[in-house]
Amino acid sequence: MAVKIRLRRMGAKKAPFYRVVVADSRYPRDGRFVEEIGYYDPTKEPSVVKIDADKAKDWIAKGAQPTDTVKAILKKEGVL
């Protein structure tokens, strides 16, 4: 099972809100996931990000691969 840390889109049309989730790479973007580890709201000024750093580090240690966008968010938050 290839596990990825990625964004799951929520919110209304033209008003995106994302949850940072750990999911099997074969599932669709907004489909089933293993665990929710945070959220990201780009509509606020400045952008609001809240990520459970311990869970993120634990999943990365287990072999989960963050997507490019999530990797940038984790670096900005100081998790990576």
QUIVENPE-V298867 format. One record per backbone hydrogen bond with DSSP energy under -0.5 kcal/mol. CO is the residue of the C=O (numbers start at 1). NH is the residue of the N-H. If there is no record, write none. Layout:
BEGIN
CO;NH + CO;NH
END
This chain:
BEGIN
1;3 + 2;25 + 3;65 + 4;6 + 4;23 + 5;67 + 6;21 + 7;9 + 8;19 + 10;17 + 12;15 + 15;12 + 17;10 + 18;40 + 19;8 + 19;21 + 20;37 + 20;38 + 21;6 + 21;23 + 22;34 + 22;35 + 23;4 + 24;27 + 28;31 + 35;22 + 35;37 + 37;52 + 38;20 + 39;50 + 40;18 + 40;42 + 41;44 + 41;48 + 47;49 + 48;41 + 50;39 + 51;53 + 52;56 + 53;57 + 54;58 + 55;59 + 56;60 + 57;61 + 58;62 + 59;64 + 60;63 + 64;66 + 65;5 + 67;71 + 68;72 + 69;73 + 70;74 + 71;75 + 72;76 + 73;77 + 74;78 + 74;79 + 74;80 + 75;78
END
